[in-house]
Amino acid sequence: MRNLLSHSLWMDTPMILNISLTWLAIQEKYFY
């Protein structure tokens, strides 16, 4: 169970980073 959870977190982290980077790119595009 613990292994599955850590694997899930490891898989989700890049997605969260991608969303954050995408959001920053959108903000730059529209607000600067």
Backbone bond lengths (Angstrom), bond angles and torsions (degrees), N, CA, C in turn:
res aa  C-N    CA-C-N  psi(-1)  N-CA   C-N-CA  omega(-1)  CA-C   N-CA-C  phi
1 M - - - 1.469 - - 1.527 110.14 -
2 R 1.322 115.20 -47.76 1.459 119.58 179.63 1.535 111.34 -60.15
3 N 1.327 115.07 -40.56 1.459 120.29 179.02 1.525 111.03 -61.28
4 L 1.320 116.15 -43.70 1.449 121.79 -180.00 1.527 111.15 -62.16
5 L 1.321 116.16 -42.46 1.455 120.84 -179.46 1.523 111.35 -63.57
6 S 1.333 116.96 -47.53 1.462 119.98 -179.65 1.523 110.54 -64.68
7 H 1.319 116.88 -36.25 1.465 120.43 177.16 1.532 109.71 -64.13
8 S 1.321 116.25 -42.10 1.454 120.96 179.35 1.533 110.95 -62.16
9 L 1.335 116.38 -43.95 1.461 119.94 178.10 1.520 111.00 -63.04
10 W 1.330 116.17 -41.62 1.460 120.91 179.80 1.521 110.71 -63.21
11 M 1.330 116.22 -35.77 1.459 120.38 179.02 1.527 111.64 -74.21
12 D 1.324 117.56 -34.74 1.465 121.36 -176.67 1.522 113.17 -76.92
13 T 1.322 117.45 -28.02 1.462 120.19 -174.90 1.528 113.17 -58.63
14 P 1.339 120.55 -48.33 1.466 119.26 178.92 1.531 112.71 -59.35
15 M 1.327 116.50 -35.59 1.460 119.98 179.17 1.520 110.19 -64.51
16 I 1.338 117.22 -44.03 1.464 121.38 177.87 1.527 110.28 -61.19
17 L 1.329 116.61 -43.25 1.463 120.43 178.19 1.519 111.21 -63.13
18 N 1.320 116.77 -41.28 1.467 120.21 178.74 1.521 111.26 -62.57
19 I 1.323 117.20 -42.40 1.462 120.97 178.34 1.528 110.29 -62.55
20 S 1.336 116.20 -43.23 1.464 120.19 179.24 1.523 111.41 -62.69
21 L 1.323 116.54 -44.89 1.464 120.55 179.49 1.526 111.14 -65.02
22 T 1.313 116.19 -39.72 1.459 120.41 178.40 1.520 110.39 -63.35
23 W 1.326 116.50 -43.51 1.458 121.43 178.78 1.523 111.12 -61.52
24 L 1.332 116.52 -42.49 1.465 120.24 177.72 1.523 110.60 -62.85
25 A 1.319 117.05 -41.17 1.465 121.03 178.97 1.530 110.48 -62.79
26 I 1.324 116.43 -42.15 1.471 120.74 177.94 1.526 110.42 -62.82
27 Q 1.323 117.03 -43.82 1.465 120.16 179.32 1.532 110.82 -61.54
28 E 1.315 116.92 -43.47 1.465 119.95 178.90 1.516 110.48 -61.72
29 K 1.322 116.28 -42.54 1.454 121.17 -176.88 1.523 111.32 -63.21
30 Y 1.326 117.11 -41.92 1.452 119.90 -172.78 1.523 114.86 -95.17
31 F 1.321 117.84 -21.95 1.460 118.74 -173.40 1.516 114.06 -111.27
32 Y 1.350 117.59 -1.64 1.463 117.70 179.66 1.514 111.68 -123.40
